[in-house]
């Protein structure tokens, strides 16, 4: 049986931390930035963690 492949889209969007949590980027930070406040853009620049509810789903996509 062939190896299970991880989803390429998920590989590009998520990364594991050293403790095994999953990092993600914020949405709404790619275009139409002129109408957004500087504070909002600065806050969207940081990475966030995937919520507990979605962790299993993302792990299944990455570790398939």
PyMOL Python script that loads the backbone (N, CA, C, O; Angstrom):
from pymol import cmd

cmd.read_pdbstr("""\
ATOM      1  N   UNK A   1       0.846  -1.187   0.000  1.00  0.00           N
ATOM      2  CA  UNK A   1       0.000   0.000   0.000  1.00  0.00           C
ATOM      3  C   UNK A   1       0.892   1.251   0.000  1.00  0.00           C
ATOM      4  O   UNK A   1       1.883   1.296   0.728  1.00  0.00           O
ATOM      5  N   UNK A   2       0.553   2.267  -0.806  1.00  0.00           N
ATOM      6  CA  UNK A   2       1.401   3.462  -0.864  1.00  0.00           C
ATOM      7  C   UNK A   2       1.300   4.292   0.415  1.00  0.00           C
ATOM      8  O   UNK A   2       0.365   4.158   1.204  1.00  0.00           O
ATOM      9  N   UNK A   3       2.296   5.148   0.585  1.00  0.00           N
ATOM     10  CA  UNK A   3       2.310   6.020   1.755  1.00  0.00           C
ATOM     11  C   UNK A   3       1.153   7.011   1.688  1.00  0.00           C
ATOM     12  O   UNK A   3       0.733   7.413   0.603  1.00  0.00           O
ATOM     13  N   UNK A   4       0.643   7.403   2.852  1.00  0.00           N
ATOM     14  CA  UNK A   4      -0.366   8.451   2.918  1.00  0.00           C
ATOM     15  C   UNK A   4       0.357   9.792   2.810  1.00  0.00           C
ATOM     16  O   UNK A   4       1.369  10.009   3.476  1.00  0.00           O
ATOM     17  N   UNK A   5      -0.154  10.675   1.987  1.00  0.00           N
ATOM     18  CA  UNK A   5       0.485  11.974   1.812  1.00  0.00           C
ATOM     19  C   UNK A   5      -0.238  13.029   2.639  1.00  0.00           C
ATOM     20  O   UNK A   5      -1.460  12.994   2.787  1.00  0.00           O
ATOM     21  N   UNK A   6       0.538  13.966   3.174  1.00  0.00           N
ATOM     22  CA  UNK A   6      -0.046  15.101   3.885  1.00  0.00           C
ATOM     23  C   UNK A   6      -0.612  16.072   2.852  1.00  0.00           C
ATOM     24  O   UNK A   6      -0.139  16.124   1.716  1.00  0.00           O
ATOM     25  N   UNK A   7      -1.616  16.834   3.247  1.00  0.00           N
ATOM     26  CA  UNK A   7      -2.219  17.813   2.339  1.00  0.00           C
ATOM     27  C   UNK A   7      -1.229  18.938   2.081  1.00  0.00           C
ATOM     28  O   UNK A   7      -0.721  19.549   3.022  1.00  0.00           O
ATOM     29  N   UNK A   8      -0.954  19.214   0.813  1.00  0.00           N
ATOM     30  CA  UNK A   8       0.021  20.248   0.463  1.00  0.00           C
ATOM     31  C   UNK A   8      -0.421  21.626   0.945  1.00  0.00           C
ATOM     32  O   UNK A   8       0.405  22.424   1.387  1.00  0.00           O
ATOM     33  N   UNK A   9      -1.714  21.906   0.862  1.00  0.00           N
ATOM     34  CA  UNK A   9      -2.220  23.205   1.311  1.00  0.00           C
ATOM     35  C   UNK A   9      -2.003  23.386   2.807  1.00  0.00           C
ATOM     36  O   UNK A   9      -1.665  24.481   3.256  1.00  0.00           O
ATOM     37  N   UNK A  10      -2.192  22.330   3.576  1.00  0.00           N
ATOM     38  CA  UNK A  10      -2.006  22.412   5.026  1.00  0.00           C
ATOM     39  C   UNK A  10      -0.532  22.586   5.371  1.00  0.00           C
ATOM     40  O   UNK A  10      -0.198  23.303   6.315  1.00  0.00           O
ATOM     41  N   UNK A  11       0.356  21.935   4.615  1.00  0.00           N
ATOM     42  CA  UNK A  11       1.794  22.075   4.865  1.00  0.00           C
ATOM     43  C   UNK A  11       2.237  23.521   4.717  1.00  0.00           C
ATOM     44  O   UNK A  11       3.123  23.983   5.436  1.00  0.00           O
ATOM     45  N   UNK A  12       1.612  24.240   3.773  1.00  0.00           N
ATOM     46  CA  UNK A  12       1.985  25.632   3.525  1.00  0.00           C
ATOM     47  C   UNK A  12       1.422  26.574   4.590  1.00  0.00           C
ATOM     48  O   UNK A  12       1.978  27.647   4.820  1.00  0.00           O
ATOM     49  N   UNK A  13       0.328  26.184   5.237  1.00  0.00           N
ATOM     50  CA  UNK A  13      -0.368  27.109   6.121  1.00  0.00           C
ATOM     51  C   UNK A  13      -0.105  26.903   7.606  1.00  0.00           C
ATOM     52  O   UNK A  13      -0.294  27.832   8.392  1.00  0.00           O
ATOM     53  N   UNK A  14       0.322  25.719   8.007  1.00  0.00           N
ATOM     54  CA  UNK A  14       0.474  25.424   9.424  1.00  0.00           C
ATOM     55  C   UNK A  14       1.880  24.936   9.733  1.00  0.00           C
ATOM     56  O   UNK A  14       2.570  24.395   8.869  1.00  0.00           O
ATOM     57  N   UNK A  15       2.294  25.138  10.992  1.00  0.00           N
ATOM     58  CA  UNK A  15       3.596  24.639  11.436  1.00  0.00           C
ATOM     59  C   UNK A  15       3.477  24.232  12.893  1.00  0.00           C
ATOM     60  O   UNK A  15       2.680  24.802  13.638  1.00  0.00           O
ATOM     61  N   UNK A  16       4.265  23.252  13.299  1.00  0.00           N
ATOM     62  CA  UNK A  16       4.253  22.797  14.681  1.00  0.00           C
ATOM     63  C   UNK A  16       5.217  23.620  15.523  1.00  0.00           C
ATOM     64  O   UNK A  16       6.280  24.021  15.048  1.00  0.00           O
ATOM     65  N   UNK A  17       4.845  23.870  16.772  1.00  0.00           N
ATOM     66  CA  UNK A  17       5.764  24.502  17.707  1.00  0.00           C
ATOM     67  C   UNK A  17       6.605  23.399  18.353  1.00  0.00           C
ATOM     68  O   UNK A  17       6.386  22.216  18.088  1.00  0.00           O
ATOM     69  N   UNK A  18       7.545  23.774  19.181  1.00  0.00           N
ATOM     70  CA  UNK A  18       8.389  22.797  19.844  1.00  0.00           C
ATOM     71  C   UNK A  18       7.613  21.910  20.795  1.00  0.00           C
ATOM     72  O   UNK A  18       7.996  20.762  21.022  1.00  0.00           O
ATOM     73  N   UNK A  19       6.527  22.425  21.358  1.00  0.00           N
ATOM     74  CA  UNK A  19       5.741  21.652  22.316  1.00  0.00           C
ATOM     75  C   UNK A  19       4.620  20.863  21.649  1.00  0.00           C
ATOM     76  O   UNK A  19       3.866  20.167  22.330  1.00  0.00           O
ATOM     77  N   UNK A  20       4.501  20.962  20.314  1.00  0.00           N
ATOM     78  CA  UNK A  20       3.499  20.171  19.607  1.00  0.00           C
ATOM     79  C   UNK A  20       2.215  20.897  19.290  1.00  0.00           C
ATOM     80  O   UNK A  20       1.302  20.307  18.712  1.00  0.00           O
ATOM     81  N   UNK A  21       2.119  22.181  19.658  1.00  0.00           N
ATOM     82  CA  UNK A  21       0.943  22.952  19.272  1.00  0.00           C
ATOM     83  C   UNK A  21       1.083  23.344  17.803  1.00  0.00           C
ATOM     84  O   UNK A  21       2.157  23.192  17.219  1.00  0.00           O
ATOM     85  N   UNK A  22       0.015  23.844  17.209  1.00  0.00           N
ATOM     86  CA  UNK A  22       0.041  24.173  15.787  1.00  0.00           C
ATOM     87  C   UNK A  22      -0.116  25.681  15.612  1.00  0.00           C
ATOM     88  O   UNK A  22      -1.069  26.283  16.107  1.00  0.00           O
ATOM     89  N   UNK A  23       0.840  26.277  14.896  1.00  0.00           N
ATOM     90  CA  UNK A  23       0.812  27.709  14.615  1.00  0.00           C
ATOM     91  C   UNK A  23       0.050  27.960  13.323  1.00  0.00           C
ATOM     92  O   UNK A  23       0.027  27.121  12.423  1.00  0.00           O
ATOM     93  N   UNK A  24      -0.572  29.134  13.249  1.00  0.00           N
ATOM     94  CA  UNK A  24      -1.268  29.560  12.036  1.00  0.00           C
ATOM     95  C   UNK A  24      -1.094  31.060  11.881  1.00  0.00           C
ATOM     96  O   UNK A  24      -0.703  31.755  12.819  1.00  0.00           O
ATOM     97  N   UNK A  25      -1.388  31.546  10.686  1.00  0.00           N
ATOM     98  CA  UNK A  25      -1.347  32.983  10.442  1.00  0.00           C
ATOM     99  C   UNK A  25      -2.756  33.539  10.513  1.00  0.00           C
ATOM    100  O   UNK A  25      -3.734  32.806  10.363  1.00  0.00           O
ATOM    101  N   UNK A  26      -2.851  34.838  10.742  1.00  0.00           N
ATOM    102  CA  UNK A  26      -4.148  35.502  10.787  1.00  0.00           C
ATOM    103  C   UNK A  26      -4.682  35.747   9.382  1.00  0.00           C
ATOM    104  O   UNK A  26      -3.909  35.930   8.442  1.00  0.00           O
ATOM    105  N   UNK A  27      -5.980  35.749   9.243  1.00  0.00           N
ATOM    106  CA  UNK A  27      -6.614  36.102   7.979  1.00  0.00           C
ATOM    107  C   UNK A  27      -6.684  37.625   7.857  1.00  0.00           C
ATOM    108  O   UNK A  27      -6.369  38.338   8.810  1.00  0.00           O
ATOM    109  N   UNK A  28      -7.090  38.119   6.707  1.00  0.00           N
ATOM    110  CA  UNK A  28      -7.315  39.543   6.432  1.00  0.00           C
ATOM    111  C   UNK A  28      -6.031  40.368   6.467  1.00  0.00           C
ATOM    112  O   UNK A  28      -6.072  41.550   6.807  1.00  0.00           O
ATOM    113  N   UNK A  29      -4.904  39.772   6.127  1.00  0.00           N
ATOM    114  CA  UNK A  29      -3.664  40.549   6.125  1.00  0.00           C
ATOM    115  C   UNK A  29      -2.944  40.441   4.784  1.00  0.00           C
ATOM    116  O   UNK A  29      -1.726  40.608   4.719  1.00  0.00           O
ATOM    117  N   UNK A  30      -3.684  40.166   3.719  1.00  0.00           N
ATOM    118  CA  UNK A  30      -3.008  39.976   2.443  1.00  0.00           C
ATOM    119  C   UNK A  30      -3.302  41.082   1.428  1.00  0.00           C
ATOM    120  O   UNK A  30      -2.431  41.402   0.619  1.00  0.00           O
ATOM    121  N   UNK A  31      -4.480  41.666   1.445  1.00  0.00           N
ATOM    122  CA  UNK A  31      -4.778  42.731   0.480  1.00  0.00           C
ATOM    123  C   UNK A  31      -5.836  43.656   1.048  1.00  0.00           C
ATOM    124  O   UNK A  31      -6.416  43.385   2.099  1.00  0.00           O
ATOM    125  N   UNK A  32      -6.081  44.755   0.340  1.00  0.00           N
ATOM    126  CA  UNK A  32      -6.965  45.854   0.783  1.00  0.00           C
ATOM    127  C   UNK A  32      -6.518  46.330   2.170  1.00  0.00           C
ATOM    128  O   UNK A  32      -7.313  46.396   3.107  1.00  0.00           O
ATOM    129  N   UNK A  33      -5.246  46.655   2.272  1.00  0.00           N
ATOM    130  CA  UNK A  33      -4.699  47.055   3.570  1.00  0.00           C
ATOM    131  C   UNK A  33      -4.825  48.558   3.811  1.00  0.00           C
ATOM    132  O   UNK A  33      -4.589  49.020   4.928  1.00  0.00           O
ATOM    133  N   UNK A  34      -5.191  49.324   2.791  1.00  0.00           N
ATOM    134  CA  UNK A  34      -5.240  50.780   2.950  1.00  0.00           C
ATOM    135  C   UNK A  34      -6.356  51.219   3.886  1.00  0.00           C
ATOM    136  O   UNK A  34      -6.216  52.217   4.593  1.00  0.00           O
ATOM    137  N   UNK A  35      -7.452  50.487   3.896  1.00  0.00           N
ATOM    138  CA  UNK A  35      -8.579  50.900   4.740  1.00  0.00           C
ATOM    139  C   UNK A  35      -8.493  50.342   6.159  1.00  0.00           C
ATOM    140  O   UNK A  35      -9.348  50.648   6.990  1.00  0.00           O
ATOM    141  N   UNK A  36      -7.481  49.532   6.447  1.00  0.00           N
ATOM    142  CA  UNK A  36      -7.348  48.954   7.783  1.00  0.00           C
ATOM    143  C   UNK A  36      -6.415  49.809   8.633  1.00  0.00           C
ATOM    144  O   UNK A  36      -5.431  50.362   8.142  1.00  0.00           O
ATOM    145  N   UNK A  37      -6.742  49.903   9.901  1.00  0.00           N
ATOM    146  CA  UNK A  37      -5.926  50.678  10.831  1.00  0.00           C
ATOM    147  C   UNK A  37      -4.545  50.032  11.007  1.00  0.00           C
ATOM    148  O   UNK A  37      -4.381  48.822  10.849  1.00  0.00           O
ATOM    149  N   UNK A  38      -3.578  50.858  11.331  1.00  0.00           N
ATOM    150  CA  UNK A  38      -2.218  50.376  11.551  1.00  0.00           C
ATOM    151  C   UNK A  38      -2.178  49.363  12.686  1.00  0.00           C
ATOM    152  O   UNK A  38      -1.464  48.364  12.612  1.00  0.00           O
ATOM    153  N   UNK A  39      -2.944  49.625  13.728  1.00  0.00           N
ATOM    154  CA  UNK A  39      -2.979  48.696  14.868  1.00  0.00           C
ATOM    155  C   UNK A  39      -3.519  47.336  14.452  1.00  0.00           C
ATOM    156  O   UNK A  39      -2.990  46.301  14.857  1.00  0.00           O
ATOM    157  N   UNK A  40      -4.563  47.340  13.652  1.00  0.00           N
ATOM    158  CA  UNK A  40      -5.150  46.083  13.198  1.00  0.00           C
ATOM    159  C   UNK A  40      -4.143  45.304  12.361  1.00  0.00           C
ATOM    160  O   UNK A  40      -3.985  44.096  12.540  1.00  0.00           O
ATOM    161  N   UNK A  41      -3.461  45.993  11.448  1.00  0.00           N
ATOM    162  CA  UNK A  41      -2.476  45.323  10.593  1.00  0.00           C
ATOM    163  C   UNK A  41      -1.322  44.773  11.421  1.00  0.00           C
ATOM    164  O   UNK A  41      -0.813  43.686  11.145  1.00  0.00           O
ATOM    165  N   UNK A  42      -0.915  45.521  12.426  1.00  0.00           N
ATOM    166  CA  UNK A  42       0.183  45.064  13.284  1.00  0.00           C
ATOM    167  C   UNK A  42      -0.232  43.830  14.078  1.00  0.00           C
ATOM    168  O   UNK A  42       0.557  42.897  14.229  1.00  0.00           O
ATOM    169  N   UNK A  43      -1.452  43.817  14.581  1.00  0.00           N
ATOM    170  CA  UNK A  43      -1.932  42.664  15.343  1.00  0.00           C
ATOM    171  C   UNK A  43      -2.112  41.431  14.461  1.00  0.00           C
ATOM    172  O   UNK A  43      -1.901  40.308  14.919  1.00  0.00           O
ATOM    173  N   UNK A  44      -2.497  41.630  13.212  1.00  0.00           N
ATOM    174  CA  UNK A  44      -2.684  40.507  12.298  1.00  0.00           C
ATOM    175  C   UNK A  44      -1.356  39.913  11.844  1.00  0.00           C
ATOM    176  O   UNK A  44      -1.316  38.802  11.316  1.00  0.00           O
ATOM    177  N   UNK A  45      -0.270  40.655  12.050  1.00  0.00           N
ATOM    178  CA  UNK A  45       1.046  40.217  11.575  1.00  0.00           C
ATOM    179  C   UNK A  45       1.594  39.057  12.398  1.00  0.00           C
ATOM    180  O   UNK A  45       2.385  38.260  11.892  1.00  0.00           O
ATOM    181  N   UNK A  46       1.184  38.954  13.660  1.00  0.00           N
ATOM    182  CA  UNK A  46       1.711  37.908  14.543  1.00  0.00           C
ATOM    183  C   UNK A  46       1.049  36.567  14.252  1.00  0.00           C
ATOM    184  O   UNK A  46      -0.063  36.508  13.728  1.00  0.00           O
ATOM    185  N   UNK A  47       1.744  35.506  14.598  1.00  0.00           N
ATOM    186  CA  UNK A  47       1.152  34.178  14.438  1.00  0.00           C
ATOM    187  C   UNK A  47       0.240  33.882  15.618  1.00  0.00           C
ATOM    188  O   UNK A  47       0.376  34.472  16.690  1.00  0.00           O
ATOM    189  N   UNK A  48      -0.682  32.969  15.407  1.00  0.00           N
ATOM    190  CA  UNK A  48      -1.601  32.547  16.458  1.00  0.00           C
ATOM    191  C   UNK A  48      -1.571  31.030  16.527  1.00  0.00           C
ATOM    192  O   UNK A  48      -0.942  30.377  15.695  1.00  0.00           O
ATOM    193  N   UNK A  49      -2.239  30.480  17.505  1.00  0.00           N
ATOM    194  CA  UNK A  49      -2.328  29.028  17.642  1.00  0.00           C
ATOM    195  C   UNK A  49      -3.689  28.553  17.156  1.00  0.00           C
ATOM    196  O   UNK A  49      -4.695  29.250  17.298  1.00  0.00           O
ATOM    197  N   UNK A  50      -3.702  27.371  16.589  1.00  0.00           N
ATOM    198  CA  UNK A  50      -4.955  26.755  16.152  1.00  0.00           C
ATOM    199  C   UNK A  50      -5.760  26.400  17.397  1.00  0.00           C
ATOM    200  O   UNK A  50      -5.199  25.927  18.385  1.00  0.00           O
ATOM    201  N   UNK A  51      -7.067  26.623  17.355  1.00  0.00           N
ATOM    202  CA  UNK A  51      -7.903  26.343  18.516  1.00  0.00           C
ATOM    203  C   UNK A  51      -7.962  24.842  18.789  1.00  0.00           C
ATOM    204  O   UNK A  51      -7.698  24.026  17.906  1.00  0.00           O
ATOM    205  N   UNK A  52      -8.311  24.495  20.023  1.00  0.00           N
ATOM    206  CA  UNK A  52      -8.382  23.080  20.422  1.00  0.00           C
ATOM    207  C   UNK A  52      -9.381  22.312  19.578  1.00  0.00           C
ATOM    208  O   UNK A  52      -9.176  21.135  19.279  1.00  0.00           O
ATOM    209  N   UNK A  53     -10.475  22.985  19.188  1.00  0.00           N
ATOM    210  CA  UNK A  53     -11.518  22.323  18.409  1.00  0.00           C
ATOM    211  C   UNK A  53     -11.015  21.909  17.027  1.00  0.00           C
ATOM    212  O   UNK A  53     -11.452  20.893  16.487  1.00  0.00           O
ATOM    213  N   UNK A  54     -10.111  22.681  16.461  1.00  0.00           N
ATOM    214  CA  UNK A  54      -9.633  22.405  15.106  1.00  0.00           C
ATOM    215  C   UNK A  54      -8.330  21.624  15.080  1.00  0.00           C
ATOM    216  O   UNK A  54      -7.900  21.186  14.013  1.00  0.00           O
ATOM    217  N   UNK A  55      -7.694  21.441  16.231  1.00  0.00           N
ATOM    218  CA  UNK A  55      -6.373  20.812  16.270  1.00  0.00           C
ATOM    219  C   UNK A  55      -6.368  19.413  15.654  1.00  0.00           C
ATOM    220  O   UNK A  55      -5.490  19.098  14.851  1.00  0.00           O
ATOM    221  N   UNK A  56      -7.318  18.589  16.013  1.00  0.00           N
ATOM    222  CA  UNK A  56      -7.362  17.214  15.494  1.00  0.00           C
ATOM    223  C   UNK A  56      -7.503  17.205  13.984  1.00  0.00           C
ATOM    224  O   UNK A  56      -6.861  16.410  13.299  1.00  0.00           O
ATOM    225  N   UNK A  57      -8.348  18.096  13.463  1.00  0.00           N
ATOM    226  CA  UNK A  57      -8.584  18.163  12.030  1.00  0.00           C
ATOM    227  C   UNK A  57      -7.305  18.553  11.283  1.00  0.00           C
ATOM    228  O   UNK A  57      -6.980  17.977  10.244  1.00  0.00           O
ATOM    229  N   UNK A  58      -6.584  19.538  11.828  1.00  0.00           N
ATOM    230  CA  UNK A  58      -5.355  20.005  11.179  1.00  0.00           C
ATOM    231  C   UNK A  58      -4.266  18.924  11.290  1.00  0.00           C
ATOM    232  O   UNK A  58      -3.527  18.690  10.333  1.00  0.00           O
ATOM    233  N   UNK A  59      -4.167  18.274  12.443  1.00  0.00           N
ATOM    234  CA  UNK A  59      -3.171  17.219  12.610  1.00  0.00           C
ATOM    235  C   UNK A  59      -3.401  16.085  11.629  1.00  0.00           C
ATOM    236  O   UNK A  59      -2.446  15.520  11.096  1.00  0.00           O
ATOM    237  N   UNK A  60      -4.656  15.747  11.386  1.00  0.00           N
ATOM    238  CA  UNK A  60      -4.977  14.680  10.441  1.00  0.00           C
ATOM    239  C   UNK A  60      -4.538  15.065   9.038  1.00  0.00           C
ATOM    240  O   UNK A  60      -4.099  14.214   8.265  1.00  0.00           O
ATOM    241  N   UNK A  61      -4.657  16.349   8.707  1.00  0.00           N
ATOM    242  CA  UNK A  61      -4.226  16.814   7.380  1.00  0.00           C
ATOM    243  C   UNK A  61      -2.702  16.794   7.251  1.00  0.00           C
ATOM    244  O   UNK A  61      -2.166  16.505   6.181  1.00  0.00           O
ATOM    245  N   UNK A  62      -2.006  17.106   8.355  1.00  0.00           N
ATOM    246  CA  UNK A  62      -0.554  17.206   8.289  1.00  0.00           C
ATOM    247  C   UNK A  62       0.139  15.859   8.450  1.00  0.00           C
ATOM    248  O   UNK A  62       1.167  15.614   7.817  1.00  0.00           O
ATOM    249  N   UNK A  63      -0.400  14.998   9.273  1.00  0.00           N
ATOM    250  CA  UNK A  63       0.273  13.739   9.598  1.00  0.00           C
ATOM    251  C   UNK A  63      -0.353  12.544   8.906  1.00  0.00           C
ATOM    252  O   UNK A  63      -0.257  11.419   9.397  1.00  0.00           O
ATOM    253  N   UNK A  64      -0.994  12.777   7.770  1.00  0.00           N
ATOM    254  CA  UNK A  64      -1.659  11.671   7.057  1.00  0.00           C
ATOM    255  C   UNK A  64      -0.662  10.647   6.545  1.00  0.00           C
ATOM    256  O   UNK A  64      -1.055   9.658   5.926  1.00  0.00           O
TER     257      UNK A  64
END
""", "prot")
cmd.dss("prot")
cmd.show_as("cartoon", "prot")
cmd.util.cbc("prot")
cmd.orient("prot")
